[in-house]
Amino acid sequence: MDRPSYARTVLATLVNVSHVGLPLLFALIAVESMGVPLPGETALFAASILASDGRFSIVAVIVIAATAAIVGDNVGYLIGRKAGRRVLEASGPFQRHRRAVIAYGQPFFDKHGPKAVFLGRFVSGLRITAAWLAGVNRMPWKSFLFWNATGGIVWATAVGLLAYAFGHAAERAIETAGLIGLVAAVLLGIAVLVYVRRKTHRPIVDQGALVAEAEDALDEAQAS
């Protein structure tokens, strides 16, 4: 099933079971973060879109998503730390997925070190493998928790607010450029606007002075 179909399915599911929508959101993200391929990020998109329609609180959606990501990643970290590399190489359920963790995730982890836990949260595929790899590589738990919590909070806030504000358009943009690419584009746009404003020396409007001038003009008009 492609991602647009996933999004429609998850959105419809959350609408139909809105009374358990937030617990379902927590479960999907937490289990995905433990290392099971599930549409956790898509569920966050769907819940945030429903929040824009007033069905959920966007604050609750973001807090639940961040908490689920942190909890799930910590479970994945413990699995990787206790079971070691053999759990990734063993035959059985999700064998192909688990071996792909080593093939694609390990070089990423080797390159970025502890920051891979943070960066992996924003990269499709690595989001469900970074915690395992941190455990397998015996990363100190305090360091893991810092990068894990930071990544979970930033990810939930960024995805949640983008979906809340722009709906499916934000999802399509992230599919095209990636979440990191989209955030970089927004920051670049802000930088360009600041640069242009400085080059043109456009003063910031004093709202109080503007109101005072309008009141003076109104008084003059009434006097005449």
Contacts in CASP RR format, 6 or more apart in sequence:
PFRMAT RR
TARGET T0000
AUTHOR 0000-0000-0000
METHOD contacts of the structure
MODEL  1
MDRPSYARTVLATLVNVSHVGLPLLFALIAVESMGVPLPGETALFAASIL
ASDGRFSIVAVIVIAATAAIVGDNVGYLIGRKAGRRVLEASGPFQRHRRA
VIAYGQPFFDKHGPKAVFLGRFVSGLRITAAWLAGVNRMPWKSFLFWNAT
GGIVWATAVGLLAYAFGHAAERAIETAGLIGLVAAVLLGIAVLVYVRRKT
HRPIVDQGALVAEAEDALDEAQAS
1 9 0 8 1.000
3 42 0 8 1.000
3 171 0 8 1.000
3 175 0 8 1.000
6 39 0 8 1.000
6 42 0 8 1.000
7 42 0 8 1.000
7 45 0 8 1.000
7 46 0 8 1.000
7 168 0 8 1.000
7 171 0 8 1.000
10 28 0 8 1.000
10 39 0 8 1.000
10 42 0 8 1.000
10 43 0 8 1.000
10 45 0 8 1.000
10 46 0 8 1.000
11 46 0 8 1.000
11 49 0 8 1.000
11 50 0 8 1.000
13 24 0 8 1.000
13 46 0 8 1.000
14 21 0 8 1.000
14 24 0 8 1.000
14 25 0 8 1.000
14 43 0 8 1.000
14 46 0 8 1.000
14 47 0 8 1.000
14 50 0 8 1.000
15 50 0 8 1.000
15 55 0 8 1.000
17 24 0 8 1.000
18 50 0 8 1.000
18 55 0 8 1.000
18 56 0 8 1.000
21 47 0 8 1.000
21 56 0 8 1.000
22 47 0 8 1.000
22 56 0 8 1.000
22 60 0 8 1.000
22 61 0 8 1.000
22 64 0 8 1.000
24 43 0 8 1.000
25 43 0 8 1.000
25 44 0 8 1.000
25 47 0 8 1.000
25 61 0 8 1.000
25 64 0 8 1.000
25 65 0 8 1.000
25 68 0 8 1.000
26 64 0 8 1.000
26 65 0 8 1.000
26 67 0 8 1.000
26 68 0 8 1.000
27 68 0 8 1.000
28 38 0 8 1.000
28 39 0 8 1.000
28 40 0 8 1.000
28 43 0 8 1.000
28 68 0 8 1.000
29 40 0 8 1.000
29 41 0 8 1.000
29 43 0 8 1.000
29 44 0 8 1.000
29 64 0 8 1.000
29 65 0 8 1.000
29 68 0 8 1.000
29 69 0 8 1.000
29 72 0 8 1.000
30 68 0 8 1.000
30 69 0 8 1.000
30 71 0 8 1.000
30 72 0 8 1.000
30 75 0 8 1.000
31 38 0 8 1.000
31 72 0 8 1.000
32 38 0 8 1.000
32 39 0 8 1.000
32 40 0 8 1.000
32 41 0 8 1.000
32 127 0 8 1.000
32 128 0 8 1.000
33 68 0 8 1.000
33 69 0 8 1.000
33 71 0 8 1.000
33 72 0 8 1.000
33 73 0 8 1.000
33 75 0 8 1.000
33 76 0 8 1.000
33 127 0 8 1.000
33 128 0 8 1.000
33 131 0 8 1.000
34 72 0 8 1.000
34 73 0 8 1.000
34 75 0 8 1.000
34 76 0 8 1.000
34 79 0 8 1.000
34 128 0 8 1.000
34 131 0 8 1.000
35 76 0 8 1.000
35 128 0 8 1.000
35 129 0 8 1.000
35 131 0 8 1.000
35 132 0 8 1.000
36 94 0 8 1.000
36 128 0 8 1.000
37 94 0 8 1.000
37 97 0 8 1.000
37 128 0 8 1.000
41 124 0 8 1.000
41 127 0 8 1.000
41 159 0 8 1.000
44 61 0 8 1.000
44 65 0 8 1.000
44 156 0 8 1.000
44 159 0 8 1.000
44 160 0 8 1.000
44 163 0 8 1.000
45 159 0 8 1.000
45 160 0 8 1.000
45 163 0 8 1.000
45 167 0 8 1.000
45 168 0 8 1.000
45 170 0 8 1.000
45 171 0 8 1.000
47 56 0 8 1.000
47 61 0 8 1.000
47 65 0 8 1.000
48 58 0 8 1.000
48 61 0 8 1.000
48 62 0 8 1.000
48 159 0 8 1.000
48 160 0 8 1.000
48 161 0 8 1.000
48 162 0 8 1.000
48 163 0 8 1.000
48 164 0 8 1.000
48 167 0 8 1.000
49 163 0 8 1.000
49 164 0 8 1.000
49 167 0 8 1.000
49 168 0 8 1.000
50 56 0 8 1.000
51 57 0 8 1.000
51 58 0 8 1.000
51 60 0 8 1.000
51 61 0 8 1.000
51 164 0 8 1.000
52 58 0 8 1.000
52 163 0 8 1.000
52 164 0 8 1.000
52 165 0 8 1.000
52 167 0 8 1.000
58 160 0 8 1.000
58 161 0 8 1.000
58 164 0 8 1.000
61 160 0 8 1.000
61 164 0 8 1.000
62 156 0 8 1.000
62 157 0 8 1.000
62 160 0 8 1.000
62 161 0 8 1.000
63 156 0 8 1.000
65 152 0 8 1.000
65 155 0 8 1.000
65 156 0 8 1.000
65 159 0 8 1.000
65 160 0 8 1.000
66 152 0 8 1.000
66 153 0 8 1.000
66 155 0 8 1.000
66 156 0 8 1.000
66 157 0 8 1.000
69 121 0 8 1.000
69 148 0 8 1.000
69 151 0 8 1.000
69 152 0 8 1.000
69 155 0 8 1.000
69 156 0 8 1.000
70 148 0 8 1.000
70 149 0 8 1.000
70 152 0 8 1.000
70 153 0 8 1.000
72 131 0 8 1.000
73 117 0 8 1.000
73 130 0 8 1.000
73 131 0 8 1.000
73 148 0 8 1.000
73 152 0 8 1.000
74 131 0 8 1.000
74 144 0 8 1.000
74 145 0 8 1.000
74 148 0 8 1.000
75 131 0 8 1.000
76 131 0 8 1.000
76 132 0 8 1.000
76 135 0 8 1.000
77 131 0 8 1.000
77 132 0 8 1.000
77 134 0 8 1.000
77 135 0 8 1.000
77 139 0 8 1.000
77 141 0 8 1.000
77 144 0 8 1.000
77 148 0 8 1.000
78 135 0 8 1.000
79 87 0 8 1.000
79 132 0 8 1.000
79 135 0 8 1.000
80 87 0 8 1.000
80 88 0 8 1.000
80 131 0 8 1.000
80 132 0 8 1.000
80 133 0 8 1.000
80 134 0 8 1.000
80 135 0 8 1.000
80 136 0 8 1.000
81 135 0 8 1.000
81 136 0 8 1.000
81 138 0 8 1.000
84 135 0 8 1.000
84 136 0 8 1.000
85 102 0 8 1.000
85 136 0 8 1.000
87 98 0 8 1.000
87 132 0 8 1.000
88 98 0 8 1.000
88 99 0 8 1.000
88 101 0 8 1.000
88 102 0 8 1.000
88 132 0 8 1.000
88 136 0 8 1.000
89 98 0 8 1.000
89 99 0 8 1.000
89 102 0 8 1.000
90 98 0 8 1.000
100 129 0 8 1.000
101 129 0 8 1.000
101 132 0 8 1.000
101 133 0 8 1.000
104 126 0 8 1.000
104 129 0 8 1.000
105 126 0 8 1.000
105 129 0 8 1.000
105 130 0 8 1.000
105 133 0 8 1.000
106 133 0 8 1.000
108 116 0 8 1.000
108 119 0 8 1.000
108 120 0 8 1.000
108 123 0 8 1.000
108 126 0 8 1.000
109 116 0 8 1.000
109 130 0 8 1.000
109 133 0 8 1.000
109 134 0 8 1.000
109 137 0 8 1.000
112 119 0 8 1.000
113 139 0 8 1.000
114 134 0 8 1.000
114 139 0 8 1.000
114 143 0 8 1.000
114 144 0 8 1.000
114 147 0 8 1.000
115 147 0 8 1.000
116 126 0 8 1.000
116 130 0 8 1.000
116 133 0 8 1.000
116 134 0 8 1.000
117 130 0 8 1.000
117 131 0 8 1.000
117 134 0 8 1.000
117 139 0 8 1.000
117 144 0 8 1.000
117 147 0 8 1.000
117 148 0 8 1.000
117 151 0 8 1.000
118 147 0 8 1.000
118 148 0 8 1.000
118 150 0 8 1.000
118 151 0 8 1.000
118 154 0 8 1.000
119 126 0 8 1.000
119 130 0 8 1.000
119 180 0 8 1.000
120 126 0 8 1.000
120 127 0 8 1.000
120 130 0 8 1.000
121 127 0 8 1.000
121 130 0 8 1.000
121 151 0 8 1.000
121 152 0 8 1.000
121 154 0 8 1.000
121 155 0 8 1.000
122 151 0 8 1.000
122 155 0 8 1.000
122 178 0 8 1.000
122 179 0 8 1.000
122 180 0 8 1.000
123 180 0 8 1.000
131 144 0 8 1.000
131 148 0 8 1.000
134 144 0 8 1.000
134 148 0 8 1.000
135 144 0 8 1.000
155 179 0 8 1.000
158 179 0 8 1.000
158 183 0 8 1.000
159 174 0 8 1.000
159 179 0 8 1.000
162 170 0 8 1.000
162 174 0 8 1.000
162 182 0 8 1.000
163 170 0 8 1.000
163 171 0 8 1.000
166 173 0 8 1.000
170 182 0 8 1.000
173 182 0 8 1.000
174 182 0 8 1.000
177 185 0 8 1.000
END
